[in-house]
Amino acid sequence: MSRKSEGFADLRPLERRREQRAWYWYDWANSAYVTTVATVLFAPYLITVAEQAACGYVSDSDKGLDCQSNLAVLGLSIAPGALPSYIVTFSTILSAILLPLLGAIADRTENKKGLLAGFAWTGAAFAALLWFCRDGNWEIGAVAVIGANLCLGASTVFNDSILPLISDEDERDRVSSRGWAFGYLGGGLLLAINLVMVLMHDSFGMDKALAVRISMLSAAVWWAAFTVIPYLRLRNHPPEHVVEASGGVVAQSFGQLWATLKDLRNYPMALTFLVAYLFFNDGIQTVIASSSTYGEKQLGFGTSVLIGTILMVQFVAFFGALIFGAAASRWGAKPVIMIGLGVWMGIVVVALLLPEKQVLPFLLMGVAIGIVLGGTQALARSYFSLLIPRGREGEFFSFYHAMDRGTSWFGTLTFGVVYQLTGSYRPAIFALIVFFILGLLLLSRVDTARGMREAGNAPLSA
């Protein structure tokens, strides 16, 4: 009997590869919204629409009125220029509260791909509402982005919880890195097309506002359309090692969430990594968010240089994620992440010393950011997956993303406070080195082998 069994080929690696290729496409799908809408076009466009509402502008030609009026929002006086920040902050805090519950639900359901797609398509529908954000109707834009951001966070929890189900421990870094690389490539391609449309809108016979609305709509359609691929090609995986709880699905999920909160002390390496991630990821996000402001206000670069740098970072990050994935396969994820954090520290030191209006040094810094950007984030995802118990991937990844969203204001607050105290963006950007130092020190205390034993995962092959 054993001889006959030995005659059958093990098709599981082929099945995993097929699912992995399908899984990559969700990073490709949602990155279009992240880059085109959330990162580049939404904030300046919503400010323009909010100014129309506050000041009664009918068209851009009316701005000579130099109106300084604010919006009345829930009894508060809000400056149009601050509105996008408040909206993003509100959606971020709401995500941090709701995501852990969704993670518990993810662990109790077989149909993770269906929930991933459902949240993705709902998020894309919210994003498509931006088409109707015009003529002072900023409220539509607020609802659209809050809904899209919530659904993006929810779909990402389900997407990341699938990673351990379609890859062995030895494959995890490669698969996660390729997913991130796909995301940067897809997001960069659509962003390049949309920026051409926006910057050359006259050549296409449309005004700038229409070009922006078409671009944001294209990101919503892209997100929805490419989500079809993982929905059709991934398969459902039965839940494993589910925490026992009574009641319906929601009651059981609350029970599992409470059990996991009490149980976190049994996974000290996973918990230590989460705190390390809190610091270094906040540093990364703040550098990215503040780079355009730093380039424009401190270094004196125009829009064309900043847009070109954004596009370059997107495409360099594609190769950076692949390079980091290959390096992790050889030396392990943890040392490669630590090297990446060292590079991030070097980036903020160089930013402190960059000369004004010198394009080449600024572009070289952009190349360095692109190389480590995708790599550190991709390996953080795959490394964390090694430290969490099977059957509870969704819940642990929901904490992972809640940590990201719930503390993402630390870095921006530090940047803003240092700028206010010094009057210069140079010490403000340099102050972020504290986040990378703390993240590096905490990460150095994570024992990978011990963390995998605590989680009950197989040790990595030599």
C-alpha positions as a Markdown table, in Angstrom:
| # | Residue | x | y | z |
|---|---|---|---|---|
| 1 | Met | 0.0 | 0.0 | 0.0 |
| 2 | Ser | 2.8 | 2.4 | 0.9 |
| 3 | Arg | 4.5 | 1.7 | -2.5 |
| 4 | Lys | 1.3 | 2.6 | -4.3 |
| 5 | Ser | 1.0 | 5.8 | -2.3 |
| 6 | Glu | 4.6 | 6.7 | -3.3 |
| 7 | Gly | 3.6 | 6.5 | -6.9 |
| 8 | Phe | 1.2 | 9.5 | -6.7 |
| 9 | Ala | 2.7 | 12.9 | -7.3 |
| 10 | Asp | 2.2 | 15.5 | -4.7 |
| 11 | Leu | 0.1 | 18.2 | -6.5 |
| 12 | Arg | -0.2 | 20.5 | -3.5 |
| 13 | Pro | 2.7 | 22.7 | -4.5 |
| 14 | Leu | 1.1 | 23.2 | -7.9 |
| 15 | Glu | -2.2 | 24.1 | -6.4 |
| 16 | Arg | -0.5 | 26.6 | -4.0 |
| 17 | Arg | 1.3 | 28.2 | -6.9 |
| 18 | Arg | -2.0 | 28.6 | -8.8 |
| 19 | Glu | -3.6 | 30.2 | -5.8 |
| 20 | Gln | -0.6 | 32.4 | -5.2 |
| 21 | Arg | -0.7 | 33.8 | -8.7 |
| 22 | Ala | -4.4 | 34.6 | -8.2 |
| 23 | Trp | -3.8 | 36.2 | -4.8 |
| 24 | Tyr | -1.2 | 38.6 | -6.3 |
| 25 | Trp | -4.0 | 40.3 | -8.3 |
| 26 | Tyr | -5.7 | 41.8 | -5.3 |
| 27 | Asp | -2.6 | 43.9 | -4.5 |
| 28 | Trp | -2.7 | 44.9 | -8.2 |
| 29 | Ala | -6.4 | 45.7 | -7.9 |
| 30 | Asn | -6.6 | 47.8 | -4.8 |
| 31 | Ser | -3.3 | 49.7 | -5.3 |
| 32 | Ala | -5.0 | 51.7 | -8.1 |
| 33 | Tyr | -7.3 | 53.3 | -5.5 |
| 34 | Val | -4.5 | 53.8 | -3.0 |
| 35 | Thr | -2.2 | 55.6 | -5.5 |
| 36 | Thr | -4.5 | 57.5 | -7.8 |
| 37 | Val | -7.2 | 58.5 | -5.3 |
| 38 | Ala | -5.9 | 58.3 | -1.7 |
| 39 | Thr | -2.4 | 59.4 | -2.3 |
| 40 | Val | -2.5 | 61.9 | -5.2 |
| 41 | Leu | -5.8 | 63.2 | -6.4 |
| 42 | Phe | -8.4 | 63.1 | -3.6 |
| 43 | Ala | -7.1 | 65.7 | -1.2 |
| 44 | Pro | -6.4 | 68.6 | -3.5 |
| 45 | Tyr | -9.7 | 67.9 | -5.5 |
| 46 | Leu | -11.8 | 67.8 | -2.3 |
| 47 | Ile | -10.3 | 71.1 | -1.1 |
| 48 | Thr | -11.3 | 72.7 | -4.3 |
| 49 | Val | -14.9 | 71.4 | -4.0 |
| 50 | Ala | -15.0 | 72.4 | -0.4 |
| 51 | Glu | -13.8 | 75.9 | -1.3 |
| 52 | Gln | -16.7 | 76.1 | -3.8 |
| 53 | Ala | -19.1 | 75.3 | -1.0 |
| 54 | Ala | -17.6 | 77.7 | 1.5 |
| 55 | Cys | -17.1 | 80.6 | -0.8 |
| 56 | Gly | -19.8 | 80.1 | -3.5 |
| 57 | Tyr | -17.3 | 79.6 | -6.4 |
| 58 | Val | -19.0 | 78.6 | -9.6 |
| 59 | Ser | -15.7 | 77.9 | -11.5 |
| 60 | Asp | -12.0 | 78.3 | -10.9 |
| 61 | Ser | -12.1 | 81.7 | -12.5 |
| 62 | Asp | -14.0 | 83.0 | -9.4 |
| 63 | Lys | -11.1 | 82.3 | -7.0 |
| 64 | Gly | -9.9 | 85.9 | -7.5 |
| 65 | Leu | -12.5 | 86.7 | -4.8 |
| 66 | Asp | -9.9 | 85.4 | -2.3 |
| 67 | Cys | -12.5 | 84.0 | 0.0 |
| 68 | Gln | -11.4 | 82.8 | 3.5 |
| 69 | Ser | -14.7 | 81.3 | 4.6 |
| 70 | Asn | -14.9 | 78.0 | 6.5 |
| 71 | Leu | -17.3 | 75.1 | 6.3 |
| 72 | Ala | -19.9 | 74.5 | 9.1 |
| 73 | Val | -19.6 | 70.7 | 9.9 |
| 74 | Leu | -21.5 | 69.3 | 12.8 |
| 75 | Gly | -21.4 | 72.7 | 14.5 |
| 76 | Leu | -17.7 | 73.1 | 13.9 |
| 77 | Ser | -16.0 | 75.6 | 11.7 |
| 78 | Ile | -13.6 | 73.7 | 9.4 |
| 79 | Ala | -11.2 | 75.2 | 6.9 |
| 80 | Pro | -11.5 | 73.7 | 3.4 |
| 81 | Gly | -7.8 | 72.9 | 3.4 |
| 82 | Ala | -8.1 | 70.8 | 6.5 |
| 83 | Leu | -11.1 | 68.8 | 5.5 |
| 84 | Pro | -9.3 | 65.9 | 3.8 |
| 85 | Ser | -7.1 | 65.4 | 6.8 |
| 86 | Tyr | -10.1 | 65.2 | 9.1 |
| 87 | Ile | -11.9 | 62.8 | 6.9 |
| 88 | Val | -9.0 | 60.5 | 6.6 |
| 89 | Thr | -8.4 | 60.6 | 10.3 |
| 90 | Phe | -12.0 | 59.8 | 11.1 |
| 91 | Ser | -12.0 | 56.8 | 8.7 |
| 92 | Thr | -8.6 | 55.6 | 10.2 |
| 93 | Ile | -9.9 | 55.7 | 13.7 |
| 94 | Leu | -13.1 | 53.9 | 12.7 |
| 95 | Ser | -11.1 | 51.2 | 10.9 |
| 96 | Ala | -9.0 | 50.6 | 14.0 |
| 97 | Ile | -12.1 | 50.0 | 16.0 |
| 98 | Leu | -13.9 | 47.7 | 13.5 |
| 99 | Leu | -11.1 | 45.7 | 12.0 |
| 100 | Pro | -10.5 | 43.4 | 15.0 |
| 101 | Leu | -14.1 | 42.2 | 14.9 |
| 102 | Leu | -13.9 | 41.5 | 11.2 |
| 103 | Gly | -10.7 | 39.5 | 11.9 |
| 104 | Ala | -12.6 | 37.3 | 14.3 |
| 105 | Ile | -15.3 | 36.7 | 11.7 |
| 106 | Ala | -12.6 | 35.9 | 9.1 |
| 107 | Asp | -11.3 | 33.1 | 11.2 |
| 108 | Arg | -14.7 | 31.5 | 11.6 |
| 109 | Thr | -15.7 | 31.5 | 7.9 |
| 110 | Glu | -14.6 | 29.3 | 5.0 |
| 111 | Asn | -15.6 | 31.9 | 2.4 |
| 112 | Lys | -12.7 | 34.3 | 2.9 |
| 113 | Lys | -12.4 | 35.0 | -0.8 |
| 114 | Gly | -16.1 | 35.9 | -1.0 |
| 115 | Leu | -15.8 | 38.4 | 1.9 |
| 116 | Leu | -12.6 | 39.8 | 0.4 |
| 117 | Ala | -14.4 | 40.4 | -2.9 |
| 118 | Gly | -17.6 | 41.7 | -1.3 |
| 119 | Phe | -15.7 | 44.4 | 0.7 |
| 120 | Ala | -13.6 | 45.2 | -2.4 |
| 121 | Trp | -16.6 | 45.7 | -4.6 |
| 122 | Thr | -18.4 | 47.7 | -2.0 |
| 123 | Gly | -15.3 | 49.9 | -1.5 |
| 124 | Ala | -15.0 | 50.4 | -5.3 |
| 125 | Ala | -18.7 | 51.4 | -5.4 |
| 126 | Phe | -18.0 | 54.0 | -2.7 |
| 127 | Ala | -15.0 | 55.2 | -4.6 |
| 128 | Ala | -17.1 | 55.6 | -7.8 |
| 129 | Leu | -19.3 | 58.1 | -5.9 |
| 130 | Leu | -16.4 | 60.5 | -6.3 |
| 131 | Trp | -17.7 | 61.0 | -9.8 |
| 132 | Phe | -20.6 | 63.0 | -8.3 |
| 133 | Cys | -18.4 | 65.1 | -6.0 |
| 134 | Arg | -18.6 | 68.5 | -7.8 |
| 135 | Asp | -20.2 | 71.9 | -7.6 |
| 136 | Gly | -19.6 | 72.3 | -3.9 |
| 137 | Asn | -21.0 | 68.9 | -2.9 |
| 138 | Trp | -18.1 | 67.9 | -0.7 |
| 139 | Glu | -20.3 | 65.7 | 1.4 |
| 140 | Ile | -20.4 | 63.1 | -1.4 |
| 141 | Gly | -16.6 | 63.0 | -1.4 |
| 142 | Ala | -16.5 | 62.6 | 2.3 |
| 143 | Val | -18.9 | 59.7 | 2.3 |
| 144 | Ala | -17.2 | 58.1 | -0.7 |
| 145 | Val | -13.7 | 58.1 | 0.9 |
| 146 | Ile | -14.8 | 57.1 | 4.4 |
| 147 | Gly | -16.7 | 54.1 | 2.9 |
| 148 | Ala | -13.9 | 53.2 | 0.5 |
| 149 | Asn | -11.2 | 53.4 | 3.2 |
| 150 | Leu | -13.2 | 51.2 | 5.6 |
| 151 | Cys | -13.9 | 48.6 | 2.9 |
| 152 | Leu | -10.2 | 48.7 | 1.8 |
| 153 | Gly | -9.1 | 48.0 | 5.4 |
| 154 | Ala | -11.6 | 45.2 | 5.7 |
| 155 | Ser | -10.7 | 43.5 | 2.4 |
| 156 | Thr | -7.0 | 43.7 | 3.3 |
| 157 | Val | -7.7 | 41.8 | 6.6 |
| 158 | Phe | -9.3 | 39.0 | 4.6 |
| 159 | Asn | -6.6 | 39.2 | 1.9 |
| 160 | Asp | -3.7 | 38.9 | 4.4 |
| 161 | Ser | -5.4 | 36.1 | 6.3 |
| 162 | Ile | -5.4 | 34.1 | 3.1 |
| 163 | Leu | -1.6 | 34.4 | 2.8 |
| 164 | Pro | -0.8 | 31.6 | 5.4 |
| 165 | Leu | -3.4 | 29.4 | 3.8 |
| 166 | Ile | -1.8 | 29.4 | 0.3 |
| 167 | Ser | 1.9 | 29.3 | 1.2 |
| 168 | Asp | 4.2 | 27.3 | 3.5 |
| 169 | Glu | 6.5 | 29.0 | 5.9 |
| 170 | Asp | 9.4 | 28.8 | 3.5 |
| 171 | Glu | 7.4 | 30.4 | 0.7 |
| 172 | Arg | 5.9 | 33.2 | 2.7 |
| 173 | Asp | 8.5 | 36.0 | 2.1 |
| 174 | Arg | 8.5 | 35.3 | -1.7 |
| 175 | Val | 4.7 | 35.3 | -2.0 |
| 176 | Ser | 4.2 | 38.4 | 0.1 |
| 177 | Ser | 6.9 | 40.3 | -1.7 |
| 178 | Arg | 5.5 | 39.5 | -5.2 |
| 179 | Gly | 2.1 | 40.6 | -4.1 |
| 180 | Trp | 3.5 | 44.0 | -3.0 |
| 181 | Ala | 5.5 | 44.2 | -6.2 |
| 182 | Phe | 2.4 | 43.5 | -8.3 |
| 183 | Gly | 0.6 | 46.3 | -6.3 |
| 184 | Tyr | 3.2 | 48.9 | -7.0 |
| 185 | Leu | 3.3 | 48.0 | -10.6 |
| 186 | Gly | -0.4 | 48.1 | -11.1 |
| 187 | Gly | -0.9 | 51.3 | -9.1 |
| 188 | Gly | 2.0 | 53.0 | -10.9 |
| 189 | Leu | 0.7 | 52.1 | -14.3 |
| 190 | Leu | -2.8 | 53.5 | -13.7 |
| 191 | Leu | -1.4 | 56.6 | -11.9 |
| 192 | Ala | 0.9 | 57.3 | -14.9 |
| 193 | Ile | -2.0 | 57.2 | -17.3 |
| 194 | Asn | -4.2 | 59.3 | -15.0 |
| 195 | Leu | -1.5 | 61.9 | -14.4 |
| 196 | Val | -1.0 | 62.3 | -18.2 |
| 197 | Met | -4.8 | 62.9 | -18.5 |
| 198 | Val | -4.8 | 65.4 | -15.6 |
| 199 | Leu | -1.7 | 67.4 | -16.6 |
| 200 | Met | -2.6 | 67.4 | -20.4 |
| 201 | His | -6.4 | 67.8 | -19.9 |
| 202 | Asp | -6.6 | 70.6 | -22.5 |
| 203 | Ser | -5.2 | 68.3 | -25.1 |
| 204 | Phe | -8.0 | 65.9 | -24.4 |
| 205 | Gly | -10.7 | 68.6 | -24.7 |
| 206 | Met | -11.7 | 68.7 | -21.0 |
| 207 | Asp | -11.2 | 70.8 | -18.0 |
| 208 | Lys | -9.0 | 69.7 | -15.1 |
| 209 | Ala | -11.9 | 68.9 | -12.7 |
| 210 | Leu | -13.4 | 66.5 | -15.3 |
| 211 | Ala | -10.0 | 64.9 | -15.9 |
| 212 | Val | -9.6 | 64.3 | -12.1 |
| 213 | Arg | -13.1 | 62.8 | -11.8 |
| 214 | Ile | -12.5 | 60.5 | -14.7 |
| 215 | Ser | -9.2 | 59.4 | -13.2 |
| 216 | Met | -10.7 | 58.7 | -9.8 |
| 217 | Leu | -13.6 | 56.7 | -11.5 |
| 218 | Ser | -11.0 | 54.7 | -13.4 |
| 219 | Ala | -9.4 | 53.7 | -10.1 |
| 220 | Ala | -12.7 | 52.5 | -8.8 |
| 221 | Val | -13.4 | 50.5 | -11.9 |
| 222 | Trp | -9.8 | 49.0 | -11.9 |
| 223 | Trp | -10.3 | 48.0 | -8.2 |
| 224 | Ala | -13.6 | 46.2 | -8.9 |
| 225 | Ala | -12.6 | 44.6 | -12.2 |
| 226 | Phe | -9.3 | 43.0 | -11.2 |
| 227 | Thr | -10.8 | 41.7 | -7.9 |
| 228 | Val | -12.7 | 39.3 | -10.1 |
| 229 | Ile | -9.5 | 37.3 | -10.7 |
| 230 | Pro | -8.8 | 36.3 | -7.0 |
| 231 | Tyr | -12.5 | 35.8 | -6.5 |
| 232 | Leu | -12.7 | 33.2 | -9.3 |
| 233 | Arg | -9.3 | 31.5 | -8.9 |
| 234 | Leu | -8.8 | 31.3 | -5.1 |
| 235 | Arg | -10.6 | 28.4 | -3.3 |
| 236 | Asn | -12.2 | 28.3 | 0.0 |
| 237 | His | -10.3 | 26.9 | 2.9 |
| 238 | Pro | -12.1 | 25.4 | 5.9 |
| 239 | Pro | -11.4 | 27.2 | 9.2 |
| 240 | Glu | -8.9 | 25.5 | 11.6 |
| 241 | His | -8.5 | 25.6 | 15.3 |
| 242 | Val | -11.4 | 27.9 | 15.9 |
| 243 | Val | -11.8 | 29.2 | 19.4 |
| 244 | Glu | -15.0 | 27.7 | 20.9 |
| 245 | Ala | -17.7 | 30.2 | 21.6 |
| 246 | Ser | -21.5 | 30.1 | 21.9 |
| 247 | Gly | -24.2 | 32.1 | 20.0 |
| 248 | Gly | -24.4 | 33.3 | 16.4 |
| 249 | Val | -21.6 | 34.3 | 14.2 |
| 250 | Val | -21.3 | 37.8 | 15.6 |
| 251 | Ala | -21.6 | 36.6 | 19.2 |
| 252 | Gln | -19.0 | 33.9 | 18.5 |
| 253 | Ser | -16.7 | 36.5 | 16.9 |
| 254 | Phe | -16.9 | 38.8 | 19.9 |
| 255 | Gly | -16.1 | 35.8 | 22.1 |
| 256 | Gln | -13.1 | 34.9 | 20.0 |
| 257 | Leu | -11.9 | 38.5 | 20.0 |
| 258 | Trp | -12.1 | 38.6 | 23.8 |
| 259 | Ala | -10.3 | 35.2 | 24.1 |
| 260 | Thr | -7.5 | 36.4 | 21.8 |
| 261 | Leu | -7.0 | 39.7 | 23.7 |
| 262 | Lys | -6.6 | 37.6 | 26.9 |
| 263 | Asp | -4.4 | 35.2 | 25.0 |
| 264 | Leu | -2.0 | 37.7 | 23.5 |
| 265 | Arg | 0.4 | 37.3 | 26.5 |
| 266 | Asn | 1.0 | 33.7 | 25.3 |
| 267 | Tyr | 2.5 | 35.0 | 22.1 |
| 268 | Pro | 5.1 | 37.5 | 23.4 |
| 269 | Met | 7.2 | 37.5 | 20.2 |
| 270 | Ala | 4.2 | 38.3 | 18.0 |
| 271 | Leu | 3.2 | 41.1 | 20.5 |
| 272 | Thr | 6.8 | 42.5 | 20.5 |
| 273 | Phe | 6.8 | 42.5 | 16.7 |
| 274 | Leu | 3.4 | 44.3 | 16.6 |
| 275 | Val | 4.8 | 47.1 | 18.8 |
| 276 | Ala | 8.0 | 47.3 | 16.7 |
| 277 | Tyr | 5.8 | 47.5 | 13.6 |
| 278 | Leu | 3.8 | 50.3 | 15.2 |
| 279 | Phe | 6.9 | 52.4 | 15.4 |
| 280 | Phe | 8.8 | 51.7 | 12.1 |
| 281 | Asn | 5.6 | 51.6 | 9.9 |
| 282 | Asp | 4.5 | 54.9 | 11.3 |
| 283 | Gly | 7.9 | 56.3 | 10.4 |
| 284 | Ile | 7.6 | 55.0 | 6.9 |
| 285 | Gln | 4.1 | 56.3 | 6.4 |
| 286 | Thr | 5.0 | 59.7 | 7.7 |
| 287 | Val | 8.1 | 60.0 | 5.4 |
| 288 | Ile | 5.9 | 59.1 | 2.4 |
| 289 | Ala | 3.1 | 61.5 | 3.5 |
| 290 | Ser | 5.4 | 64.4 | 4.1 |
| 291 | Ser | 7.8 | 63.9 | 1.2 |
| 292 | Ser | 5.8 | 66.1 | -1.2 |
| 293 | Thr | 5.5 | 68.9 | 1.4 |
| 294 | Tyr | 9.2 | 68.7 | 2.1 |
| 295 | Gly | 10.1 | 68.8 | -1.6 |
| 296 | Glu | 7.9 | 71.7 | -2.3 |
| 297 | Lys | 8.1 | 73.9 | 0.8 |
| 298 | Gln | 11.7 | 73.2 | 1.9 |
| 299 | Leu | 13.5 | 72.3 | -1.3 |
| 300 | Gly | 11.6 | 74.5 | -3.7 |
| 301 | Phe | 10.6 | 71.9 | -6.3 |
| 302 | Gly | 7.6 | 72.4 | -8.6 |
| 303 | Thr | 4.7 | 70.1 | -9.3 |
| 304 | Ser | 6.4 | 68.3 | -12.3 |
| 305 | Val | 9.4 | 67.3 | -10.2 |
| 306 | Leu | 7.2 | 66.0 | -7.4 |
| 307 | Ile | 4.9 | 64.0 | -9.7 |
| 308 | Gly | 7.9 | 62.5 | -11.6 |
| 309 | Thr | 9.4 | 61.5 | -8.3 |
| 310 | Ile | 6.1 | 59.9 | -7.1 |
| 311 | Leu | 5.9 | 57.8 | -10.3 |
| 312 | Met | 9.6 | 56.8 | -10.1 |
| 313 | Val | 9.1 | 55.6 | -6.5 |
| 314 | Gln | 6.2 | 53.5 | -7.5 |
| 315 | Phe | 8.1 | 51.6 | -10.2 |
| 316 | Val | 11.4 | 51.4 | -8.2 |
| 317 | Ala | 9.3 | 49.9 | -5.4 |
| 318 | Phe | 8.2 | 47.1 | -7.7 |
| 319 | Phe | 11.8 | 46.0 | -8.1 |
| 320 | Gly | 12.6 | 46.8 | -4.4 |
| 321 | Ala | 9.9 | 44.4 | -3.2 |
| 322 | Leu | 11.3 | 41.6 | -5.5 |
| 323 | Ile | 14.9 | 42.3 | -4.3 |
| 324 | Phe | 13.9 | 42.2 | -0.7 |
| 325 | Gly | 11.9 | 39.0 | -1.2 |
| 326 | Ala | 14.9 | 37.3 | -2.8 |
| 327 | Ala | 17.2 | 38.5 | 0.0 |
| 328 | Ala | 14.8 | 37.2 | 2.6 |
| 329 | Ser | 14.8 | 33.8 | 0.9 |
| 330 | Arg | 18.5 | 33.6 | 1.4 |
| 331 | Trp | 19.1 | 35.3 | 4.8 |
| 332 | Gly | 15.6 | 35.4 | 6.4 |
| 333 | Ala | 13.0 | 38.1 | 6.7 |
| 334 | Lys | 14.1 | 39.6 | 10.1 |
| 335 | Pro | 17.7 | 40.6 | 9.2 |
| 336 | Val | 16.6 | 42.0 | 5.8 |
| 337 | Ile | 13.9 | 44.1 | 7.5 |
| 338 | Met | 16.5 | 45.4 | 9.9 |
| 339 | Ile | 18.8 | 46.3 | 7.0 |
| 340 | Gly | 15.8 | 48.1 | 5.5 |
| 341 | Leu | 15.2 | 50.1 | 8.7 |
| 342 | Gly | 18.9 | 51.0 | 8.7 |
| 343 | Val | 18.4 | 52.4 | 5.1 |
| 344 | Trp | 15.3 | 54.3 | 6.3 |
| 345 | Met | 17.4 | 55.9 | 9.0 |
| 346 | Gly | 20.0 | 56.9 | 6.4 |
| 347 | Ile | 17.2 | 58.4 | 4.2 |
| 348 | Val | 16.0 | 60.8 | 6.9 |
| 349 | Val | 19.6 | 61.8 | 7.7 |
| 350 | Val | 20.2 | 62.6 | 4.0 |
| 351 | Ala | 16.9 | 64.5 | 3.8 |
| 352 | Leu | 18.1 | 66.7 | 6.6 |
| 353 | Leu | 21.1 | 67.7 | 4.5 |
| 354 | Leu | 19.6 | 67.8 | 0.9 |
| 355 | Pro | 20.4 | 71.1 | -0.9 |
| 356 | Glu | 17.6 | 73.2 | -2.2 |
| 357 | Lys | 16.5 | 73.1 | -5.9 |
| 358 | Gln | 19.0 | 70.3 | -6.7 |
| 359 | Val | 16.9 | 67.7 | -8.5 |
| 360 | Leu | 19.5 | 64.9 | -8.8 |
| 361 | Pro | 20.0 | 64.4 | -5.0 |
| 362 | Phe | 16.2 | 64.5 | -4.5 |
| 363 | Leu | 15.7 | 61.8 | -7.2 |
| 364 | Leu | 18.4 | 59.6 | -5.7 |
| 365 | Met | 16.7 | 59.8 | -2.3 |
| 366 | Gly | 13.5 | 58.8 | -4.1 |
| 367 | Val | 15.2 | 55.8 | -5.6 |
| 368 | Ala | 16.4 | 54.8 | -2.1 |
| 369 | Ile | 12.8 | 55.2 | -0.7 |
| 370 | Gly | 11.4 | 53.0 | -3.6 |
| 371 | Ile | 13.9 | 50.2 | -2.9 |
| 372 | Val | 13.1 | 49.9 | 0.8 |
| 373 | Leu | 9.4 | 50.9 | 0.7 |
| 374 | Gly | 7.9 | 47.8 | -0.8 |
| 375 | Gly | 10.5 | 45.5 | 0.7 |
| 376 | Thr | 10.1 | 46.4 | 4.3 |
| 377 | Gln | 6.3 | 46.4 | 4.2 |
| 378 | Ala | 6.1 | 43.1 | 2.3 |
| 379 | Leu | 8.5 | 41.3 | 4.6 |
| 380 | Ala | 6.7 | 42.7 | 7.7 |
| 381 | Arg | 3.5 | 41.0 | 6.5 |
| 382 | Ser | 5.1 | 37.7 | 5.8 |
| 383 | Tyr | 7.3 | 37.7 | 8.9 |
| 384 | Phe | 4.3 | 38.4 | 11.1 |
| 385 | Ser | 2.5 | 35.5 | 9.6 |
| 386 | Leu | 5.1 | 33.2 | 11.0 |
| 387 | Leu | 4.4 | 34.3 | 14.5 |
| 388 | Ile | 0.6 | 33.8 | 14.6 |
| 389 | Pro | -1.3 | 30.5 | 15.3 |
| 390 | Arg | -3.1 | 28.7 | 12.5 |
| 391 | Gly | -6.8 | 29.2 | 12.4 |
| 392 | Arg | -6.5 | 32.8 | 13.9 |
| 393 | Glu | -4.8 | 34.5 | 10.9 |
| 394 | Gly | -7.7 | 36.9 | 10.3 |
| 395 | Glu | -7.8 | 38.1 | 13.9 |
| 396 | Phe | -4.1 | 38.6 | 14.3 |
| 397 | Phe | -3.9 | 40.4 | 10.9 |
| 398 | Ser | -6.8 | 42.6 | 12.0 |
| 399 | Phe | -4.8 | 43.6 | 15.0 |
| 400 | Tyr | -1.8 | 44.2 | 12.7 |
| 401 | His | -3.9 | 46.6 | 10.5 |
| 402 | Ala | -5.7 | 48.1 | 13.5 |
| 403 | Met | -2.2 | 48.9 | 15.0 |
| 404 | Asp | -1.3 | 50.5 | 11.7 |
| 405 | Arg | -4.4 | 52.7 | 11.5 |
| 406 | Gly | -4.9 | 53.4 | 15.2 |
| 407 | Thr | -1.4 | 54.8 | 15.8 |
| 408 | Ser | -0.7 | 56.3 | 12.3 |
| 409 | Trp | -1.0 | 59.8 | 13.7 |
| 410 | Phe | 2.1 | 59.5 | 16.0 |
| 411 | Gly | 4.5 | 60.3 | 13.2 |
| 412 | Thr | 2.5 | 63.1 | 11.6 |
| 413 | Leu | 2.0 | 64.7 | 15.0 |
| 414 | Thr | 5.8 | 64.5 | 15.7 |
| 415 | Phe | 6.5 | 66.0 | 12.2 |
| 416 | Gly | 4.0 | 68.8 | 12.8 |
| 417 | Val | 5.1 | 69.6 | 16.4 |
| 418 | Val | 8.8 | 69.8 | 15.4 |
| 419 | Tyr | 8.1 | 72.0 | 12.5 |
| 420 | Gln | 6.0 | 74.3 | 14.7 |
| 421 | Leu | 8.8 | 74.5 | 17.2 |
| 422 | Thr | 11.6 | 75.1 | 14.7 |
| 423 | Gly | 10.0 | 76.7 | 11.7 |
| 424 | Ser | 11.8 | 74.3 | 9.4 |
| 425 | Tyr | 10.9 | 71.0 | 7.7 |
| 426 | Arg | 14.5 | 69.8 | 8.0 |
| 427 | Pro | 14.5 | 68.9 | 11.7 |
| 428 | Ala | 10.9 | 67.8 | 11.3 |
| 429 | Ile | 11.8 | 65.1 | 8.8 |
| 430 | Phe | 15.0 | 64.1 | 10.8 |
| 431 | Ala | 12.9 | 63.7 | 14.0 |
| 432 | Leu | 11.3 | 60.6 | 12.4 |
| 433 | Ile | 14.6 | 58.7 | 12.9 |
| 434 | Val | 13.3 | 58.0 | 16.4 |
| 435 | Phe | 10.6 | 55.8 | 15.0 |
| 436 | Phe | 13.1 | 53.7 | 13.0 |
| 437 | Ile | 15.5 | 53.4 | 16.0 |
| 438 | Leu | 12.7 | 52.2 | 18.3 |
| 439 | Gly | 11.4 | 49.8 | 15.7 |
| 440 | Leu | 14.8 | 48.4 | 15.1 |
| 441 | Leu | 15.6 | 47.9 | 18.8 |
| 442 | Leu | 12.2 | 46.2 | 19.4 |
| 443 | Leu | 12.6 | 44.0 | 16.3 |
| 444 | Ser | 16.0 | 42.9 | 17.5 |
| 445 | Arg | 14.3 | 41.4 | 20.6 |
| 446 | Val | 12.1 | 39.2 | 18.5 |
| 447 | Asp | 13.3 | 35.6 | 18.6 |
| 448 | Thr | 12.0 | 34.1 | 15.3 |
| 449 | Ala | 12.4 | 30.4 | 16.3 |
| 450 | Arg | 10.7 | 31.0 | 19.7 |
| 451 | Gly | 7.9 | 32.9 | 18.1 |
| 452 | Met | 7.2 | 30.1 | 15.6 |
| 453 | Arg | 7.2 | 27.5 | 18.4 |
| 454 | Glu | 4.8 | 29.7 | 20.4 |
| 455 | Ala | 2.5 | 29.8 | 17.4 |
| 456 | Gly | 2.8 | 26.1 | 16.6 |
| 457 | Asn | 4.2 | 26.8 | 13.1 |
| 458 | Ala | 6.8 | 24.6 | 11.4 |
| 459 | Pro | 10.4 | 25.8 | 11.7 |
| 460 | Leu | 12.0 | 27.3 | 8.6 |
| 461 | Ser | 14.3 | 25.0 | 6.6 |
| 462 | Ala | 17.9 | 25.7 | 6.8 |
